[in-house]
């Protein structure tokens, strides 16, 4: 199978080794994004701390949602998406795990991010895309699109709306192609990047 037609594997549980590889893949995908640089400005600290932060959301997705993995034909991890039904619980021991993962010096910005994400969320039940992450080596090869399409197939059958917060204008343009529209105004983080809340209603038109 060519790189342009990736295989998508669905997982609802993970072995310890799988969980760690997912956390590093997620961290690699976001390491140099404007949002990650704002959250943890120092690159060495960012590289050390983002995988531990990612573990919180991977664990939460496995426990309360769905974690979907895109693989190459050879079985290499090429991307992942974490979907969570909302309203729902926050991750177990979230504040404690967050402080341990990112360090107390970075907590204010992560708290600001959490507040922004809550502000942009619809009130009605929906499926929340917590992240769609493709490491740099596999970007622009169709893995992110495959992950999105796979979940849309299921949620269209259940008539469930989907919601996400795009972390950049580029990400917003990507999700516009898959039936998402703006959900209110962009949210500006304090001295940081703008976030773009987006919602997709069931059976929205997808690209061919």
C-alpha positions as CSV (number, residue, x, y, z in Angstrom):
1,X,0.0,0.0,0.0
2,X,1.4,3.4,-0.9
3,X,2.0,6.2,1.5
4,X,-0.9,8.1,0.0
5,X,-3.3,5.4,1.0
6,X,-2.5,4.7,4.7
7,X,-4.0,2.0,6.8
8,X,-5.9,3.1,9.8
9,X,-6.0,0.8,12.8
10,X,-8.5,1.3,15.7
11,X,-7.3,0.7,19.2
12,X,-9.3,1.0,22.5
13,X,-6.7,-0.3,24.8
14,X,-2.9,-0.2,24.7
15,X,0.1,-2.1,26.1
16,X,2.5,0.0,28.2
17,X,5.0,0.1,25.3
18,X,2.3,1.1,22.8
19,X,1.2,3.9,25.2
20,X,4.7,5.3,25.4
21,X,5.2,5.3,21.6
22,X,1.8,7.1,21.2
23,X,2.9,9.8,23.6
24,X,6.2,10.4,21.8
25,X,4.4,10.5,18.4
26,X,1.9,13.1,19.7
27,X,4.7,15.2,21.2
28,X,6.8,15.0,18.0
29,X,3.8,16.2,15.9
30,X,3.3,19.3,18.1
31,X,6.9,20.0,19.2
32,X,7.5,23.0,16.9
33,X,4.0,24.3,16.6
34,X,3.3,27.9,17.7
35,X,1.0,26.6,20.5
36,X,3.7,24.3,21.9
37,X,6.3,27.0,21.7
38,X,4.0,29.3,23.6
39,X,3.2,26.7,26.3
40,X,6.9,25.8,26.9
41,X,9.2,28.3,25.2
42,X,12.5,26.5,25.9
43,X,12.9,23.7,23.3
44,X,14.8,21.3,25.5
45,X,12.2,21.6,28.2
46,X,9.5,21.2,25.6
47,X,11.0,18.0,24.2
48,X,11.4,16.6,27.7
49,X,7.9,17.5,29.0
50,X,5.5,17.2,26.1
51,X,5.5,13.4,26.0
52,X,4.5,13.3,29.7
53,X,1.7,15.8,28.9
54,X,0.6,13.7,26.0
55,X,0.4,10.6,28.2
56,X,-2.4,12.3,30.2
57,X,-4.6,12.6,27.2
58,X,-3.7,9.2,25.7
59,X,-4.7,7.6,29.0
60,X,-7.9,9.6,29.2
61,X,-8.8,8.7,25.6
62,X,-8.2,5.0,26.1
63,X,-10.3,5.1,29.3
64,X,-13.2,7.4,28.2
65,X,-13.0,7.7,24.4
66,X,-11.4,6.3,21.3
67,X,-7.7,6.4,20.3
68,X,-7.2,5.7,16.6
69,X,-3.8,5.0,15.1
70,X,-2.7,5.4,11.5
71,X,0.1,3.0,10.4
72,X,2.3,2.7,7.3
73,X,2.0,-0.5,5.3
74,X,5.1,-1.7,7.2
75,X,3.4,-1.1,10.6
76,X,5.2,2.1,11.6
77,X,3.2,4.6,13.7
78,X,2.3,7.4,11.4
79,X,-0.4,9.3,13.4
80,X,-3.1,9.2,16.0
81,X,-6.4,10.8,16.9
82,X,-8.0,11.0,20.3
83,X,-11.8,11.4,20.3
84,X,-13.8,11.9,23.5
85,X,-17.6,12.1,24.1
86,X,-18.6,15.3,25.7
87,X,-19.8,16.3,28.3
88,X,-17.5,13.9,30.1
89,X,-15.0,13.7,33.0
90,X,-11.6,15.3,33.1
91,X,-8.6,13.1,33.3
92,X,-8.0,11.3,36.6
93,X,-5.8,13.4,39.0
94,X,-5.5,15.9,36.2
95,X,-4.1,18.9,38.2
96,X,-1.5,16.7,39.9
97,X,-0.5,14.9,36.7
98,X,-0.4,18.2,34.8
99,X,1.9,19.8,37.3
100,X,4.2,16.7,37.3
101,X,4.3,16.6,33.6
102,X,4.9,20.2,32.6
103,X,6.4,21.8,35.7
104,X,4.9,24.4,38.0
105,X,6.6,27.2,36.0
106,X,4.5,26.3,32.9
107,X,1.2,25.7,34.7
108,X,-0.3,29.2,34.1
109,X,-0.2,28.8,30.4
110,X,-1.6,25.3,30.4
111,X,-4.4,26.6,32.6
112,X,-5.1,29.3,30.1
113,X,-5.2,26.8,27.4
114,X,-7.7,24.6,29.3
115,X,-9.9,27.6,29.9
116,X,-9.8,28.5,26.2
117,X,-10.7,25.0,25.2
118,X,-13.7,25.0,27.6
119,X,-14.9,28.4,26.3
120,X,-15.0,27.2,22.8
121,X,-17.0,24.0,23.4
122,X,-20.7,23.5,22.4
123,X,-23.2,22.9,25.1
124,X,-25.0,20.0,23.4
125,X,-23.5,16.5,23.5
126,X,-20.8,15.9,20.9
127,X,-17.7,14.0,20.0
128,X,-14.6,16.1,20.8
129,X,-11.4,15.7,18.8
130,X,-8.8,16.3,21.4
131,X,-6.0,15.9,18.9
132,X,-5.1,14.7,15.5
133,X,-1.4,14.3,15.4
134,X,0.9,13.2,12.6
135,X,4.7,13.2,13.2
136,X,6.8,15.4,10.8
137,X,8.1,12.4,8.8
138,X,4.6,11.4,7.8
139,X,2.9,14.7,7.3
140,X,1.3,15.6,3.9
141,X,0.9,11.9,3.1
142,X,-2.8,11.5,3.9
143,X,-2.6,10.0,7.4
144,X,-4.4,12.8,9.1
145,X,-7.2,12.7,6.5
146,X,-7.5,9.0,6.9
147,X,-8.0,9.3,10.6
148,X,-10.6,12.0,10.2
149,X,-12.5,10.1,7.6
150,X,-12.5,6.9,9.6
151,X,-14.2,8.5,12.6
152,X,-16.7,10.5,10.4
153,X,-18.0,7.3,9.0
154,X,-19.1,6.2,12.5
155,X,-20.4,9.5,13.8
156,X,-22.4,10.2,10.7
157,X,-24.3,7.0,11.3
158,X,-25.0,8.0,14.9
159,X,-26.0,11.6,13.9
160,X,-23.4,13.0,16.4
161,X,-21.8,16.4,15.8
162,X,-18.1,16.7,16.2
163,X,-16.1,19.5,17.7
164,X,-12.4,20.5,17.8
165,X,-10.2,23.5,18.5
166,X,-7.7,24.1,15.6
167,X,-4.4,25.4,17.0
168,X,-3.5,27.4,13.9
169,X,-4.9,29.0,10.8
170,X,-3.3,26.2,8.8
171,X,-5.0,23.6,10.9
172,X,-8.3,25.5,10.5
173,X,-7.9,25.4,6.7
174,X,-7.3,21.6,6.9
175,X,-10.5,20.9,8.9
176,X,-12.6,23.2,6.7
177,X,-12.0,20.7,3.9
178,X,-13.6,18.0,6.0
179,X,-16.9,19.7,6.8
180,X,-16.0,21.7,9.9
181,X,-17.1,25.3,10.2
182,X,-16.2,28.0,12.7
183,X,-17.9,27.8,16.1
184,X,-17.8,31.4,17.3
185,X,-14.9,33.8,17.1
186,X,-11.2,32.8,17.4
187,X,-9.8,32.7,21.0
188,X,-6.6,34.6,21.6
189,X,-4.3,33.1,24.3
190,X,-2.6,35.7,26.5
191,X,0.3,37.0,24.3
192,X,0.0,33.8,22.4
193,X,-1.5,32.2,19.2
194,X,-5.1,32.3,18.3
195,X,-7.3,29.1,18.5
196,X,-10.2,28.3,16.2
197,X,-13.2,26.5,17.7
198,X,-14.9,24.4,14.9
199,X,-17.9,22.1,14.7
200,X,-19.0,19.6,12.1
201,X,-22.6,18.4,11.8
202,X,-23.3,14.8,10.8
203,X,-23.0,14.0,7.1
204,X,-21.3,17.2,6.2
205,X,-19.8,17.0,2.7
206,X,-16.3,15.5,2.5
207,X,-13.7,16.0,-0.2
208,X,-13.6,13.3,-2.9
